[in-house]
Amino acid sequence: MSSKPGFFKSAEMAKKFPLNPKHPERTCWGCDKYCSVNSLQCGNGSGRTQHPAEMLGEDWYQWGDWGIVADDSPADEKAD
């Protein structure tokens, strides 16, 4: 269901979810707003929600029951 390499979108998701973003620490991943760390809008707590890649590593979507089937292209968002 991925339309671009390095992104995943299911029927339930409002926005595409990047599998390995360049700077995940700059964004709150708790809802579909993807707010900046300095401008949290949804009231999802007092801090930001980390991206799974920050906690589990770059291959986070390959383990567990995430329901993500991604192509194995290395072109996530690392265009040089």
N, C-alpha and C positions, 0 to 999 in steps of 0.2 A: 503494500500500500504506500510505499514511499515514492514521492514524486521527484525528489532531488536526492542525490547521494548525501548521506550524513544527516538526513532529517527523517522523522517518522510522524505520520498522521493517521489516526484511526478515525472511524466514523463518529466517535463520541467527542473528539477533541476539536476545540474551536480554532487553535493555531497549530502550526507544525512545531514539533519538539525536536531540537537539535540533539543528536546523539553525543557529540563531543564538541561543545562550543569552545572558542578560543579563550575567552575570559569568563568562565562561569561564576566567578566570585563577584562580578559586577552586577548580577541580576538575581532577583528572588524568583525561584522556580515553584512557588507554592500554589499558583493558580494560572489561568490563561492570560493574565495581564502582563507577566514578565516584567515587573517594575524594576526600576533602578534601585540599587541598595540605598541611595540617599532619598528616595521618594516612594516609600511603600504606601500603596493605596487601598488594599483590600482588608486591612485589619486582621491579617492572618497571624497575629502575634506581634511581639516586639522586635523580632529579628527576621532575617531572611531565611527561606528554605533553600538548602543546598541542592545542587544538581547531583543526580546519582553518580556521575563520573567523578565528582569531587570526593565522594565517600567510598566508592567501590572500584574506581579505576576506569580506564578508557574502554574496557570490554564489558562494562556493567550490563548491557542489554543482552549479552550472550548467556548470562547465568540467571537462574530463577525463572519465574513464571510471569514475565513482563508482557508476553503476547506480541513481541516485536520481532518481525522478520526483516532484517536489513541486508542489503547487498554488501558484500565485503570490499567495497571500493575504498581505498585510502584517501580519497579526496574530500573528507568531511568538510572542513572549512580551512584547509591549510594550503591555500593557493599561493604559490611563490612567484 
